[in-house]
Amino acid sequence: MDTQQQAILDYYRESHIDYQMIWGTFRHLALHYGYHDAEHRGHNAAVLNMNRQVARRLAVQPGHRLVDAGCGIGGTSIWMAQQCGVDVTGVNISPEQLARAERLTRKRGLAQQVRFVQRSYTDTGLPEGQFDGIYGMESVSYTLDKRDFIREAYRLLKPGGRLVITDGFMNDTAFPEHLREDYRRWLDGWAVDNLAGVNQFQQDLAATGFSQIQFEDAFARVLPSSRRMHIAAKYSYLGGKLLEKLHIRTPIQTRNIVAAKLQYPCLIGRAWVYGIVSAIKQ
């Protein structure tokens, strides 16, 4: 396992408690920003609504076979199976997260619909051309070369199969240089090496053979969650730093708080864009 993968595993292992306490993963099982709109203003409702937005863009039908690329603790995989009647294969490199995902799936009686594999989503080992849809929710940003994921997604999809990505993307048109240091500290705190450029990612999709590529700038949809994260980090930083000095919390957990604080000004300043990307395999 390379150093970047190990950094990702360490980050999610040590930050699990923060996701539980601050983000409420024990309620909605999600690790993503959510999608706020007129009908889904509250935090939990918005987080679950992002699952709904992904399902709509995938045009899922009962019986479809999906791949959840970087499935976290399985929250969206479970939601898709329960709400849409689909079969889902979750892919993740984290044994701790997969263990939780499997327990949650068994508890809900979904073991026949939802299964998990401990592999990279750039090399899943899954059969070629067998899936109706693939989605990645704030997970594709973790691969060093996003083209590796795009090629694997294309391989797995049936002709006409759909790909949906919800994630952060770098502003590769007019990056605000005064935010460069904060942007780098934010990514480092979340163990992300780089974000795909808004335009570059779409070009890479097209070069691989995807068509009907659409990019939605979801700034307004994630802004309340981004602000919530920023405020929580602002008021917990000093306490977290003190607990680190007392060896109750770790440097990784402190960097997570710093990153949660910095992602908001970087979003407001347009250093990055929260995008929802959809494409179809020709």
N, C-alpha and C positions, 0 to 999 in steps of 0.2 A: 504494500500500500504506500502511495506517495505521500509527501509531507502535506500537500494541500488537502487530500482526503482525510488525513489524520486530524488536521486543524478543524475541519468541518465536524468530524465526529466528536472531538473534544468540545467544540462550541455547543453543539446541541445537547450533549450529555450534561454539561455544567449549567446550561441556561434553561433546562427543563423546568426548574422551580420557578423561574421568572415568568415563563410562558403560562404556567399554572396560576400563579398569583396575580399577575398584572393583566394577562390576556384572556384568562378564563378558559383555558383549553379543556378543563374538566367538564365544562358545560357544552361547548360546541365542537370540541376535538380538532380545532383548526389552528394553523400557524400562520395564516395570511391576513392581509389588511382588511379585507371585506369590501363590500360594494354598497355605499350609501345612496339611497334615492328617497323619493317622497314617501314610499310605503315602508321603508326599512331604515329608520333613523337611529335606532338604538344600536349599541355595539354588537350584541349577540345576533340580532336580526340581520345586520349588515354583513357580518361574517358568514352566516349561512346563506345569505343572498348571493354571495360570490359563487358558491356552489351552483346555485340556480342559473346564474349568468353563464357559467361555463357549460352547463348541460344544454342550455338553449343554443349556444353557438356551436356545440357539437351535433345538434339536431338528433339527440339520442332517442332511440326507440326501444321498447321492451325487447330483451334478447340480444341487444348489441353487446359486443365485446370491446372493452376499453382498457387502456393502459394508463395508470396513474404514475407519472414519471417523477420520482422523488416524493413519495406518498406520505412522508411524515409519520404520524401515528395512526394513519388510516382514516381520518375523519371524512374526507371527501369521498374516498372509496366506499365507505359505509353509507354515506348520504346518497350516492348515486345508485347503489344497490337497492336501498330502501325506497327511495322516491321515484326511481325511473325503471326499476326492474331489469337492470343490466348486470352483466358479469364483468368484474373488474380484477385486473392484475396489478397490484401495487409493487413498485420497484423502489428499493432504497438500499443504501450501503450501511445504514446504522442498525446493528443488531438490537440495541436497546429500544429504538423506536419500533422496529418490526415486532418485537416481543409484545409491546403494548398494543400494537395494531391487531395482532392475532388474538390477544385476550379480549379486546373490545369487539372484534368480529364474532368470536365464539359466543360471547355473552348475549349478542343480539341474534344468534341463530342464523348467521349469514355465511357460514363456512363453505357452503356450496356455491355461493355467488362471488365471494371475495377471497382472493388468495394473494400471497405475497412472496416475492423472491428477493434475496439479498444479493443484488447485483448493481452495477452502475447502469444508469439509463442510457449511457452511450454504448453499452455492450450488454444487452439484456439477456442474451441467450434464448429469447422467445422466437417462435416460428415466424417466418417471413410472410407478409401479406395476409395476416389472419385477423386484423383488428379494424373495427369500424371507427374508432376514435382514440386519440392520445391527447392527454392534457398534462401540463406542468404548471403548478401553482407556486410561484416564488421559489422554484427549485432549479430551473435551467440556468439561472444566474451563477450557480455554483460550479458549473463545468468551465474549465479553462478555455477551451475552444468550442464555442456554441455550435459550430458546424458539425462537430462529432455527434451532438444530440440530434441535429436536424437530419443528418444522414440516417441515423438509426430509426428515427420516427418514420421517415419515408419508407425505409425497408419494411417496417412492421405493418404499416397501413395497407388495407385493401385499396384498389383503385376507387376513387371517390371518397375515401376515408378522410376524416377531418382532424386537424391539429389545432389546439387552442392553448395559448400560453398567457398567463397573467403574471407579470413580473416587473421589476425595475429595469429601465433602459437608460443608457447614458445619452445625454443631449449631444449628438455628434454633428449638429448643425451650427450651434452657437453656444459652446460651453463657457460658462462664466468663470474666468480664470481666478477671480478672487475667492472662489469657493473650492479651489483645487485641494488645499490641505484638509479642509473639513470633509470633503468628499472621500478622500483617501482614508482618513481616520474612521469614517463611517463604515466603509467597506471592510477595512481591516477588523473592526470590532465585531462584525458578523461573519468573519472568515470567508469573505467573498473576494476573489482575486480581481475580477473585472466584471463590468456590466456590458452587455451587447449594446452597440449603438442603435438608435432608433432606425436609421436608414440602412445601416449595414446588415442588421438582422433580416430585414425584408428582402434585401438583395440576395442574401445567402439562401433564404427560402426559395426564391425564384430560380436561383442557379441550380438548386438541387432538384427542381421539377415541380414544386408546389405552385398552384395557381389560385386565383381569387383571394389574394392576400389582402387582409384588412388590418389596420392598426387603429385602435381607439385610444386616445389620450384620456385616461380615466382620472385625471387630476382631482376633479370635484368629487369623484366617487370615493376616493381614499383619503381626502384631506382631513375629515374628522378623525379617522383612525390614526393618521400621522400626527395630528395635534395631540390626541390622547396619549400616544406613546411619548411624545416630547415632554409633555407636562409631567407624566409619571416619572420619567428619567430625571427631569430637573429637580424634583423634590426628593428623589431617593438617592441621588448621587453621593451626597455627603455621608449619609448613613451607610451606604454600600461601601464607600471607601474606608470608613471606620471599621466595618466588619471585616474588610480585607486585611487591614492592619492587625486585627485580632485573630486572623487565620480562620475566620468563620466563613467568609466568602473568598473567592479566588480572583486573580487578575483577569481571567477570561470573563467572569461575571461582571467585573467593573467595566471592562471594555464594552460589554454588551449594553450597559447603561449609557455609556458615552455615545455609542452608535445610535441608540434609540433617541437620544437628544439631538444628534447631528443630522439624522435623516430628514427632519422637518425643515430646517433652514435650507438644506440642499434641494428639497422638493420645491419650496416656495421660490427659491432663487433659480429654479429651472436647470440645475446641474444634472438632474435626472428626471425622467418621466415614468409614471406608472402606466404601463401599456397593457392592453388586452389584444392579443394578436390571434387571428384565425386564418387558416389556409386549408386548401383541399389538395389531396394527391391526385395528379392527373391520371 
